[in-house]
Amino acid sequence: MKLNIRPKLNKSEVVLCAQLMAASAPWNELYFSEEQCLKNLLSLSLDIEIAEIEDQFVGFLATRATGMEGEPLLEYICIKHDFRGRKIGTSMLKYVEEKKFPDADNIYLFVSDVNPRAITLYEKLGYEKVGELPNYNLWGQTEYLYRKFRRPRQERFIPEGTLTKDQNEGKISGVYDLNSGYAQIPLSKELRDCVFEGTESAIKGSIDYSISKSLLEDSLIKLLEIPPKLKSYIRATFSGSIALDRVFGAVRKYAQKKSRSKIGITAIIPEPSLDLWHLLLREQFSKEQYHDLRIKGVKEKIIDNKNRIDSLIRELKIQYNKTPERQLIVIIDSPSNPLGIVTSTEDLERLATSCGKFGAILIVDHCFLLAGLHAPKTIPSVFNLPSNVCDWVGIWDTGKSIDLAGDKFGVIVTGSEYLAKEIDDSLAVIQPGTYNATRSIEVFSRVLGSPHLLTYLNEVGNICRINLDYLQSNAPKNWTVNSPDAGTFACVYFEESKIGSENLRRAWLERGVHAAAGRSFFRSVASEGVPFLRISLVRDTVFFKTAIGQLLNS
């Protein structure tokens, strides 16, 4: 059964099309008469083509080459009832796309809500609904506008050599994505079941929130080695970024109540990253009276953990002596730590002691705690600091290391009853009893408590180590690959490069590999130092090696 599509030959064939159209759904359901259909089909701008099988008329299609803002519009597609369900409609649509308008940026069509079979077909073939016209033909009836998108209309006019938006974001086919995106290593069936079952329970409302919360806290105590005495100070939220944001708000209120003689806050951080800078500036413009916030990044280049802690302590002492009237906070965070440096127990205690001496509040972000190069072994954490050494807050989140289809989870722990109270008040503005909050608690109480999680984390760690070893073993002489202590990323430095990490990123993109520019982590090019790209190690090993091989061969 071969379908043939040809141009109409004469008006009698148009009449035949009008008769078929008036007798077919959806037009007969919308009360289109044969006369009205013929009038519409005789439009001079309409191009009608006949569909035949063995010279037998089975349907027609009508298009306008410039029917929608100068772009093609599929006006009508009509098939005899006896021939429906034989994929003739699919063949006719492919004819329009591949033969009729192969170079069009977009193809549009209208479809009525009374024609669900057609809607299903269009969506299956990649058409997306972009608009709707209620009460279009009848009261209560809606006409939908669908579009087959190929490219932005102006892309063909961009000067040669300029990267398109899709190339810029590493989304086009053929580009290997080693950007700092979500993990490519899928969860096991057992862990996926945890997500599905937790979501289903939350939807049905068949959960006891207090039991789920207690199970989650017990799982976190075991998984993160949190001292059981801190169980009542564990707080959960949707992600590490939200956790940091809420902690900054809580610390501002806490400092205001604790030290009324203090005027303003000074935040001391290892390197002013864009993410952290944004969150802190939000606090600076708070409507509260106690809003004067300054941000101080250490001036030395961070090369290792000891240097990092020494720099923070020196800056802490400088700021205390310069402005003793200000409340100090010290932040060790993941956004400004692209190298994956892990703080040792001794250095962390040394920093905490200095914070206690100068009355500073210590905030530590533990995104490197489990998943990645060191999994499943945990690393020294702020959770084990004595509560009286200083006021401290520890944050841990799943980040982008666990493949949960975008789901993320953040944990806040403090050693202070008073700080815990302020954190509760800060969290209350975003998630008091919401479905999202209960679902998050229910899902992650199952995922983090599952015995299969450590197996998954161990697999992620092994894959990261394999990819890092391959990268270091095959790197050209002009690449310097850092050896992160933890995490799921590696940084490739270009010591002799003068063009900056953004241009390096674009050069990699032109060779088919997408990575994150070093400058994207920091607030200015000047603070970047040696240009570098950060790449994700949580990628299928064959995919990763192919991507690096493509770079080496280009």
C-alpha positions as CSV (number, residue, x, y, z in Angstrom):
1,M,0.0,0.0,0.0
2,K,1.9,3.0,-1.3
3,L,0.7,6.5,-0.6
4,N,1.1,9.0,-3.4
5,I,0.6,12.8,-2.7
6,R,0.2,15.1,-5.7
7,P,-1.1,18.6,-6.5
8,K,-4.8,19.0,-7.3
9,L,-5.6,19.1,-11.0
10,N,-8.8,21.0,-11.2
11,K,-11.8,22.5,-9.3
12,S,-13.7,19.2,-9.4
13,E,-11.1,17.7,-7.2
14,V,-11.5,20.7,-4.8
15,V,-15.2,20.0,-4.7
16,L,-14.4,16.3,-3.9
17,C,-12.2,17.5,-1.0
18,A,-15.0,19.9,0.3
19,Q,-17.5,17.0,0.3
20,L,-15.1,14.8,2.2
21,M,-14.3,17.5,4.7
22,A,-18.0,18.4,5.4
23,A,-18.7,14.7,6.1
24,S,-15.7,14.1,8.3
25,A,-14.9,14.8,12.0
26,P,-14.2,17.3,13.4
27,W,-15.8,19.6,10.7
28,N,-19.2,17.8,10.8
29,E,-19.2,18.1,14.6
30,L,-18.5,21.8,14.3
31,Y,-21.4,22.2,11.7
32,F,-19.3,23.1,8.7
33,S,-21.4,22.9,5.5
34,E,-20.1,21.6,2.2
35,E,-20.6,25.2,0.8
36,Q,-18.5,26.7,3.6
37,C,-15.8,24.1,3.2
38,L,-15.6,24.7,-0.6
39,K,-15.3,28.4,0.0
40,N,-12.4,27.9,2.4
41,L,-10.6,25.5,0.1
42,L,-10.8,27.9,-2.9
43,S,-8.7,30.5,-1.1
44,L,-5.9,31.6,-3.5
45,S,-3.2,31.4,-0.8
46,L,-4.1,27.7,0.0
47,D,-2.2,24.9,-1.6
48,I,-4.2,21.7,-1.9
49,E,-2.6,18.3,-2.5
50,I,-4.4,15.0,-3.1
51,A,-3.5,11.7,-1.3
52,E,-4.1,8.5,-3.3
53,I,-3.5,4.8,-2.9
54,E,-3.4,2.9,-6.2
55,D,-5.1,5.9,-7.9
56,Q,-7.9,5.9,-5.3
57,F,-8.7,9.2,-3.6
58,V,-8.2,8.7,0.2
59,G,-7.8,12.3,1.5
60,F,-6.1,15.6,1.0
61,L,-4.0,18.2,2.8
62,A,-4.0,22.0,2.5
63,T,-1.1,24.3,3.5
64,R,-0.2,28.0,3.4
65,A,3.4,28.7,2.8
66,T,3.3,31.9,4.7
67,G,0.3,31.3,6.9
68,M,1.7,32.2,10.3
69,E,4.0,35.2,10.5
70,G,5.6,34.3,7.2
71,E,6.0,30.6,8.2
72,P,4.2,27.5,7.0
73,L,0.7,26.6,8.3
74,L,-0.9,23.2,7.8
75,E,-4.5,24.4,7.4
76,Y,-6.3,21.1,6.8
77,I,-5.5,17.4,6.8
78,C,-8.5,15.1,6.0
79,I,-8.6,11.3,5.5
80,K,-11.5,9.1,4.5
81,H,-13.0,7.3,7.5
82,D,-12.2,3.8,6.0
83,F,-8.5,4.6,5.7
84,R,-8.0,6.1,9.2
85,G,-5.8,4.1,11.6
86,R,-3.4,3.0,8.8
87,K,-0.7,5.7,9.5
88,I,-1.7,7.7,6.5
89,G,-1.9,10.8,8.6
90,T,1.6,10.2,9.8
91,S,2.9,9.8,6.2
92,M,1.1,13.0,5.2
93,L,2.6,15.0,8.1
94,K,6.1,13.7,7.2
95,Y,5.5,14.7,3.6
96,V,4.7,18.3,4.8
97,E,7.8,18.4,7.0
98,E,10.3,16.6,4.7
99,K,9.2,17.4,1.2
100,K,7.0,20.5,1.4
101,F,8.8,22.6,4.0
102,P,12.2,20.9,4.7
103,D,13.9,24.2,5.5
104,A,11.2,25.9,7.6
105,D,12.2,27.1,11.0
106,N,8.7,26.3,12.3
107,I,5.6,24.6,11.0
108,Y,2.2,25.5,12.6
109,L,-1.2,23.9,12.6
110,F,-4.6,24.3,14.4
111,V,-6.5,21.4,15.9
112,S,-9.9,21.3,17.6
113,D,-10.4,20.1,21.2
114,V,-13.1,17.8,19.8
115,N,-10.4,15.9,17.8
116,P,-8.3,14.1,20.5
117,R,-7.0,11.5,18.1
118,A,-5.4,14.2,16.0
119,I,-3.9,15.9,19.1
120,T,-2.3,12.6,20.1
121,L,-0.8,12.1,16.6
122,Y,0.6,15.7,16.5
123,E,2.2,15.4,19.9
124,K,3.6,12.0,19.1
125,L,5.3,13.6,16.1
126,G,6.9,16.4,18.1
127,Y,4.3,19.2,17.8
128,E,3.9,21.3,21.0
129,K,0.9,23.3,22.0
130,V,1.8,27.0,22.0
131,G,-1.6,28.7,22.3
132,E,-5.4,28.3,22.5
133,L,-8.4,30.1,21.2
134,P,-11.4,29.5,23.4
135,N,-15.0,29.7,21.9
136,Y,-13.4,29.7,18.5
137,N,-16.0,27.8,16.4
138,L,-18.7,27.2,19.1
139,W,-19.4,28.3,22.6
140,G,-17.3,26.1,24.9
141,Q,-15.1,24.8,22.1
142,T,-11.4,25.5,21.9
143,E,-9.0,25.6,19.0
144,Y,-5.4,24.8,19.8
145,L,-2.3,26.2,18.0
146,Y,0.5,23.7,17.7
147,R,4.1,24.2,16.5
148,K,6.9,22.0,15.2
149,F,10.0,23.8,16.2
150,R,13.3,23.4,14.5
151,R,15.4,26.5,15.3
152,P,15.0,30.1,16.2
153,R,14.0,32.1,13.1
154,Q,17.2,34.3,13.1
155,E,19.7,31.5,13.6
156,R,20.3,31.1,9.9
157,F,21.4,34.8,9.7
158,I,23.9,34.6,12.6
159,P,27.5,35.2,11.3
160,E,29.4,32.0,10.7
161,G,31.5,31.0,13.7
162,T,29.1,32.6,16.3
163,L,27.8,30.0,18.7
164,T,24.1,29.5,18.8
165,K,22.1,29.4,22.1
166,D,21.8,25.6,21.9
167,Q,25.5,25.2,21.3
168,N,26.2,27.7,24.1
169,E,24.2,25.6,26.5
170,G,25.6,22.3,25.2
171,K,22.2,20.9,24.2
172,I,22.6,20.2,20.5
173,S,23.0,16.6,19.3
174,G,26.6,15.6,19.1
175,V,27.9,17.8,22.0
176,Y,29.3,15.8,24.9
177,D,28.1,17.4,28.1
178,L,30.8,17.4,30.8
179,N,29.2,20.5,32.4
180,S,28.4,20.6,36.1
181,G,25.0,19.1,35.5
182,Y,23.0,16.4,37.1
183,A,24.4,12.9,37.4
184,Q,24.2,10.4,34.5
185,I,24.4,7.4,36.7
186,P,20.9,6.1,37.2
187,L,19.5,5.0,40.5
188,S,19.0,1.3,41.1
189,K,15.4,-0.1,40.9
190,E,15.3,-0.3,44.7
191,L,16.1,3.4,45.1
192,R,13.7,4.4,42.3
193,D,11.0,2.5,44.1
194,C,11.7,4.6,47.2
195,V,11.0,7.7,45.2
196,F,7.8,6.4,43.6
197,E,6.4,4.9,46.8
198,G,7.2,8.1,48.8
199,T,5.6,10.3,46.2
200,E,2.5,8.0,46.0
201,S,2.1,8.1,49.8
202,A,2.4,11.9,49.8
203,I,-0.2,12.2,47.0
204,K,-2.6,10.0,48.9
205,G,-1.9,11.8,52.2
206,S,-1.5,8.4,53.8
207,I,1.6,9.3,55.8
208,D,2.3,10.1,59.4
209,Y,4.5,13.2,59.1
210,S,6.0,12.8,62.6
211,I,7.0,9.1,61.9
212,S,8.6,10.0,58.5
213,K,10.5,12.9,60.0
214,S,11.8,10.7,62.8
215,L,12.9,8.0,60.3
216,L,14.6,10.7,58.2
217,E,16.5,12.0,61.3
218,D,17.6,8.5,62.2
219,S,18.8,7.9,58.7
220,L,20.8,11.1,58.6
221,I,22.4,10.4,62.0
222,K,23.6,7.1,60.7
223,L,24.5,8.2,57.2
224,L,26.2,11.5,58.1
225,E,27.5,10.4,61.5
226,I,25.7,13.2,63.3
227,P,25.9,12.8,67.1
228,P,22.5,11.5,68.3
229,K,22.3,14.3,70.9
230,L,21.8,16.7,68.0
231,K,18.7,14.9,66.6
232,S,16.4,17.6,67.9
233,Y,18.4,20.2,66.0
234,I,18.2,18.6,62.6
235,R,16.2,20.5,60.0
236,A,15.3,19.5,56.4
237,T,14.6,21.6,53.3
238,F,14.5,21.4,49.5
239,S,18.1,22.0,48.6
240,G,21.5,23.2,49.7
241,S,21.0,26.6,48.2
242,I,17.7,27.1,50.0
243,A,19.4,25.8,53.2
244,L,22.1,28.5,52.9
245,D,19.6,31.2,52.1
246,R,17.5,30.3,55.1
247,V,20.5,30.0,57.4
248,F,21.8,33.5,56.4
249,G,18.4,34.9,57.4
250,A,18.4,33.0,60.7
251,V,22.0,34.1,61.5
252,R,21.1,37.7,60.9
253,K,18.2,37.5,63.3
254,Y,20.3,35.5,65.8
255,A,23.1,38.0,65.8
256,Q,20.7,40.9,66.2
257,K,19.2,39.3,69.4
258,K,22.4,37.9,70.8
259,S,24.5,41.1,70.5
260,R,22.4,44.2,70.4
261,S,25.6,46.3,70.6
262,K,26.7,44.9,67.2
263,I,26.0,47.1,64.2
264,G,25.9,45.2,60.9
265,I,27.4,41.8,59.8
266,T,30.6,41.0,58.0
267,A,30.7,37.7,56.1
268,I,34.2,36.2,55.5
269,I,34.4,33.6,52.7
270,P,37.3,31.9,50.9
271,E,36.4,33.2,47.5
272,P,33.4,35.3,46.5
273,S,31.4,32.9,44.3
274,L,28.5,34.1,42.3
275,D,26.0,31.8,44.0
276,L,27.1,32.8,47.5
277,W,27.4,36.5,46.6
278,H,23.8,36.5,45.4
279,L,22.4,34.8,48.6
280,L,24.3,37.2,50.9
281,L,23.3,40.3,48.9
282,R,19.6,39.3,49.4
283,E,20.2,39.6,53.1
284,Q,21.9,43.0,52.7
285,F,18.7,44.4,51.2
286,S,16.5,43.0,53.9
287,K,13.8,45.4,55.2
288,E,14.9,44.6,58.7
289,Q,16.7,47.3,60.6
290,Y,19.7,45.1,61.1
291,H,20.7,44.8,57.5
292,D,24.1,46.3,57.0
293,L,26.1,43.4,55.5
294,R,29.7,43.4,54.1
295,I,31.3,40.6,52.2
296,K,35.1,39.9,52.5
297,G,36.9,37.3,50.4
298,V,40.4,36.3,51.3
299,K,43.0,37.8,49.2
300,E,45.5,34.9,48.9
301,K,45.2,32.3,46.1
302,I,43.6,29.1,47.6
303,I,45.9,26.2,46.8
304,D,45.3,23.7,49.5
305,N,43.3,23.1,52.7
306,K,45.8,24.5,55.2
307,N,46.3,27.6,53.1
308,R,42.5,28.0,52.9
309,I,42.0,27.8,56.7
310,D,45.0,30.0,57.5
311,S,43.7,32.7,55.1
312,L,40.2,32.6,56.7
313,I,41.7,32.9,60.2
314,R,44.0,35.8,59.2
315,E,41.0,37.7,57.6
316,L,38.9,37.0,60.7
317,K,41.5,38.6,62.9
318,I,41.9,41.6,60.6
319,Q,38.1,42.2,60.5
320,Y,37.7,41.8,64.2
321,N,40.5,44.3,65.0
322,K,39.3,46.7,62.3
323,T,35.5,46.7,63.2
324,P,34.9,45.0,66.6
325,E,31.4,46.5,66.6
326,R,30.3,44.2,63.7
327,Q,29.1,40.7,64.0
328,L,31.4,38.3,62.1
329,I,30.3,35.1,60.2
330,V,32.8,32.8,58.5
331,I,31.5,30.6,55.6
332,I,33.1,27.5,54.2
333,D,30.9,26.7,51.2
334,S,30.8,24.5,48.2
335,P,30.1,27.1,45.5
336,S,33.4,28.8,46.2
337,N,35.3,25.5,46.4
338,P,35.4,24.3,42.8
339,L,38.6,22.4,43.6
340,G,36.9,19.9,46.0
341,I,39.2,20.8,48.9
342,V,38.2,19.0,52.1
343,T,38.8,20.5,55.6
344,S,40.6,18.1,58.0
345,T,39.5,17.6,61.5
346,E,42.4,19.5,62.9
347,D,42.0,22.5,60.6
348,L,38.3,22.7,61.2
349,E,38.8,22.7,65.0
350,R,41.4,25.4,64.6
351,L,39.0,27.6,62.6
352,A,36.2,26.9,65.1
353,T,38.4,27.9,68.0
354,S,39.3,31.2,66.3
355,C,35.6,31.9,65.6
356,G,34.9,31.3,69.3
357,K,37.7,33.7,70.2
358,F,36.4,36.5,68.0
359,G,32.7,35.8,68.6
360,A,32.1,34.7,64.9
361,I,29.4,32.3,63.7
362,L,30.8,29.5,61.6
363,I,28.7,28.1,58.7
364,V,30.0,25.0,56.9
365,D,28.5,23.6,53.7
366,H,29.1,19.8,53.4
367,C,28.1,19.1,49.8
368,F,31.3,16.9,49.5
369,L,30.3,14.7,52.4
370,L,29.4,11.5,50.7
371,A,28.9,11.2,47.0
372,G,31.9,11.2,44.7
373,L,35.6,10.5,44.8
374,H,35.7,9.4,48.5
375,A,32.3,7.6,48.6
376,P,31.1,5.9,50.7
377,K,33.6,7.1,53.4
378,T,32.5,10.2,55.2
379,I,34.9,13.1,56.0
380,P,35.5,15.1,59.2
381,S,32.5,17.4,59.7
382,V,31.3,20.4,61.8
383,F,28.7,18.1,63.3
384,N,31.3,16.7,65.7
385,L,32.5,20.1,67.0
386,P,31.8,20.8,70.7
387,S,28.7,23.0,71.1
388,N,30.7,25.5,73.3
389,V,33.6,26.0,70.9
390,C,31.6,28.6,68.9
391,D,28.2,29.1,67.4
392,W,28.1,26.9,64.3
393,V,25.7,25.6,61.6
394,G,26.4,22.7,59.3
395,I,24.7,22.1,56.0
396,W,24.6,19.0,53.8
397,D,22.7,18.4,50.6
398,T,22.4,15.8,47.9
399,G,23.5,18.4,45.3
400,K,24.0,17.1,41.8
401,S,25.6,13.8,42.7
402,I,22.5,11.7,43.1
403,D,20.3,11.1,40.0
404,L,16.9,12.1,41.4
405,A,15.6,13.7,38.2
406,G,16.2,17.2,39.6
407,D,15.0,16.4,43.2
408,K,17.4,17.8,45.7
409,F,17.4,17.7,49.5
410,G,19.2,19.9,52.1
411,V,19.9,19.3,55.8
412,I,20.6,22.0,58.4
413,V,22.2,21.1,61.8
414,T,23.3,23.4,64.6
415,G,24.7,22.8,68.0
416,S,22.8,25.8,69.5
417,E,19.2,25.6,70.7
418,Y,18.8,29.4,70.1
419,L,20.1,29.1,66.5
420,A,17.8,26.2,65.9
421,K,14.8,28.4,66.9
422,E,15.8,31.1,64.4
423,I,16.3,28.5,61.7
424,D,12.8,27.2,62.4
425,D,11.4,30.7,62.0
426,S,13.4,31.2,58.8
427,L,12.2,27.9,57.3
428,A,8.6,28.6,58.2
429,V,8.2,31.2,55.5
430,I,8.7,28.7,52.7
431,Q,7.4,25.3,53.7
432,P,4.9,25.1,56.6
433,G,2.9,21.9,55.9
434,T,3.1,22.2,52.1
435,Y,2.7,19.1,49.9
436,N,6.2,19.7,48.6
437,A,7.6,19.6,52.1
438,T,5.8,16.5,53.1
439,R,6.7,14.7,49.9
440,S,10.4,15.7,50.3
441,I,10.4,14.3,53.8
442,E,8.7,11.1,52.8
443,V,10.8,10.4,49.7
444,F,14.1,11.2,51.3
445,S,13.3,9.3,54.5
446,R,13.1,6.2,52.3
447,V,16.0,7.0,49.9
448,L,18.5,8.0,52.7
449,G,17.5,5.1,54.9
450,S,17.8,2.5,52.2
451,P,20.6,0.0,52.4
452,H,21.0,0.3,48.6
453,L,22.1,4.0,48.9
454,L,25.6,3.2,49.9
455,T,26.0,0.8,47.0
456,Y,24.9,3.5,44.7
457,L,27.3,6.1,46.2
458,N,30.1,3.6,46.0
459,E,29.4,3.0,42.3
460,V,29.4,6.8,41.8
461,G,32.7,7.1,43.6
462,N,34.3,4.3,41.5
463,I,33.1,5.9,38.2
464,C,34.5,9.3,39.3
465,R,37.9,7.7,40.1
466,I,38.1,5.9,36.8
467,N,37.2,9.1,34.9
468,L,39.7,11.2,36.9
469,D,42.5,8.6,36.3
470,Y,41.7,8.6,32.6
471,L,41.7,12.4,32.4
472,Q,45.0,12.7,34.3
473,S,46.7,10.0,32.3
474,N,45.8,11.4,28.9
475,A,45.9,15.1,29.6
476,P,48.3,17.0,27.1
477,K,51.3,18.9,28.5
478,N,49.4,22.2,28.5
479,W,46.6,20.9,30.7
480,T,46.9,20.7,34.5
481,V,44.3,18.5,36.1
482,N,43.8,19.0,39.8
483,S,43.3,16.0,42.1
484,P,40.2,16.9,44.2
485,D,40.0,15.5,47.7
486,A,36.3,14.8,47.3
487,G,33.2,15.7,45.2
488,T,32.3,14.8,41.6
489,F,34.2,17.4,39.6
490,A,37.7,18.0,38.3
491,C,39.3,21.3,37.2
492,V,41.4,21.5,34.1
493,Y,43.9,24.5,34.3
494,F,45.6,26.2,31.4
495,E,48.5,28.0,33.0
496,E,49.9,29.6,29.8
497,S,46.5,30.7,28.4
498,K,45.8,34.4,28.1
499,I,42.2,34.2,26.8
500,G,40.3,33.4,30.0
501,S,38.1,30.5,30.9
502,E,35.0,31.7,29.1
503,N,36.8,31.7,25.8
504,L,38.4,28.3,26.7
505,R,34.9,27.0,27.2
506,R,33.8,28.3,23.8
507,A,36.8,26.7,22.2
508,W,35.9,23.3,23.8
509,L,32.3,23.8,22.6
510,E,33.5,24.3,19.0
511,R,35.2,20.9,19.4
512,G,32.0,19.3,20.6
513,V,32.5,19.2,24.4
514,H,30.5,21.3,26.9
515,A,32.1,22.3,30.2
516,A,31.7,25.0,32.9
517,A,33.9,28.1,32.7
518,G,35.9,28.9,35.9
519,R,34.8,32.5,35.9
520,S,31.2,31.3,36.2
521,F,31.9,30.5,39.9
522,F,33.3,33.9,40.8
523,R,31.9,37.5,40.7
524,S,34.6,39.0,38.5
525,V,37.3,37.9,36.0
526,A,39.9,39.5,38.2
527,S,39.2,37.0,41.0
528,E,39.4,34.0,38.7
529,G,43.2,33.6,38.6
530,V,44.5,31.0,36.2
531,P,41.8,30.2,33.5
532,F,40.2,26.8,34.1
533,L,37.2,24.7,33.2
534,R,35.3,22.5,35.6
535,I,34.0,19.2,34.4
536,S,31.7,16.6,35.9
537,L,33.1,13.2,36.6
538,V,29.7,11.6,37.2
539,R,29.4,10.5,33.6
540,D,29.2,7.1,32.0
541,T,32.9,6.0,31.5
542,V,32.5,5.3,27.8
543,F,30.8,8.7,27.3
544,F,33.5,10.5,29.3
545,K,36.4,8.8,27.5
546,T,34.8,9.5,24.1
547,A,34.4,13.2,25.0
548,I,38.0,13.6,26.1
549,G,39.2,11.6,23.1
550,Q,37.3,14.0,20.8
551,L,39.1,16.9,22.4
552,L,42.5,15.2,22.1
553,N,41.9,14.4,18.5
554,S,40.7,17.8,17.4
